[in-house]
Amino acid sequence: MTSQASNARPQATPKVAAGALFVDEQERMMLVRPTYKSHWDIPGGYVEEGESPLSACGREIYEELGLRVAIGALLTVDWAPRPDEGDKMLFVFDGGTLTDDQLAAVAFRDGEIAEWSFVEDHQLDDLTIPRLARRLRASMQARKQARTAYLEEGVLPVTD
């Protein structure tokens, strides 16, 4: 007798990451320049074992920026497998608008971040990689529409 388990296909075991999309009063996005990457990114990082994406987002914001902030609604979930890194699920939460006091309190606690800046949409292609630029544009759109979007490689999938 053959067990169904022996015929089962391998299940995905994606790496999971979470980050926050912060904006300023002009609706520009906050990007950070990690010391270990060649491109800019949003604050955030990998989810640890037993940790939820929302908890990881808050933890990473504190570790990278020294800020304890209320993380808002989920904006996007992006299925973004990479041949060199494996399957990934990336959660982007609404970080809201940072106040002048919060910005003055930013401290790079863990040494992973070299600097931060607020950028406009048209600057994304020069500062980051294409799949992240797509994800951030979709996240900004979801924020403006007060909804959550499912993405694949930073794009809303077309379904029949």
N, C-alpha and C positions, 0 to 999 in steps of 0.2 A: 504494500500500500504506500502510495506516495503522499507525502505531506504537502499541504498547500504552501507552507513556509519555504520549502526547498525550491518551489517554482516562482516564488515572489521576486519581483524586481527590487533592486536596492532602493531604499528610501533616501530622499535628499536630506542632508544634514548641513544646512547652510550656516555660514557665519552670519551673525546678526549684529548690526550696528544701529545706533540712534544718535541723532543730532538735533539741534535747535536752530530754527530760522529766526534770527533777531532782525529787527528793522529799526530805522530811526524815523524822525518826524517826516522826512521826505520819502519814506517808503523805500529807502536804499537798504540792501541786504548787508548784514555783517559777515565778513569773511575773515578767517584767521590764516596766518601763514605758518604751518607746522615746520618745525626744524628738521623733520625726517622725511618730508615730501618735496617734490619739485613744483607742486602747484598749491594754490590756496584752497581752502575748504571751509565748511561751517564748523562751529564748535560741536564736538561730540566724539564718539568712539565706539568700540566694540562692547557688546553686552557680555557680562561675565556669567559663568554658570550659576543658575538659580536666580538670576536677576531679570526683572522685566525690562523691556525697551524704555519705558517711561522712567523707571528708577535709574537706569544706566545713563539716560540723557541728563538727568539732574546731577548725578555723580560726576559725569564728564565735564559739565559746565563748571562745577565747583573746582575740579582738579585743574582744568585748563585756564579758566578765567577768574577763579576766586569768588564767583558770584553764587549766591543761593537765591534762585528765582523760582517763581511758580511757572511750571511748564504748562502751556496751553494745549489746545486740541491737536490731534494727529492730523497732519496735512496730507502726507503721502506715504505710501509703502511702495518700495521699488524692488522688484525682482531683478537682480543684476549679476548673473553668473559671469565669472571671468575665467578664461582657460588657465591662466597662471595662478589664480587664487581660489578657485572653486566657486560653489554656489554662495550667493549673498542675498540677504534681505535687509534693506535699509529703510529705517523709519525716520521721517522728518516731522518734528513737532513744532508748533507755533510758539516761539519764545517771546513774542510780543515786542513792544517798543521799549527799549532801554532808556532810562532817564539819565540826565547829566550826572547825577550822583552815582548811579550804577556804573556808568562809563568811567568816572574818575576812580572808582574802586577796583577796576579790572587789574588783576595781578596774575602773572603767569606762574602759577604755583608749582607745576610739575616739570617745567623746562621744555615742554613739547611745543610751545607756541612762541614764535619770535615777535609777531606783531599782529594787529587787527586793523581793519578798515571797513568803512561802509562803502559799498560799490553799487553802481547802477547796472541795470540789466545788460546794457551794451558793453560793459567791461568784462563780463563773465568769460567770454571766449578768449580773452587775452590772459586771464588770471588762473583759469582752471581747465580741467579736462572736459571734453565734450559731453560725456555721460553725466557728469556732475552739473554742468551748465544746464543740460536738459532737465535734470531733476529739480534744480533750484527754480527754474522758470515755471515748471509745473507746480511746484510747491507754492510759489507766489500767487499763481492763478487760483489754486485751491484756497489759499488764505483770503484772497479778494472775494471769492464766491462762498466763503464760510462752509466749505465741504471738505471731504477727504477723497483723495484720488488714488487709485491703484495704477502703478506704472510697471513697465518692463523696459529696462535699460533707459529709464528716464522719460519714456513716452507712453501716453495712454494707448493701450493695445486696441487694435481694430478687431471687432468680433462680427461674425456673420449673423 
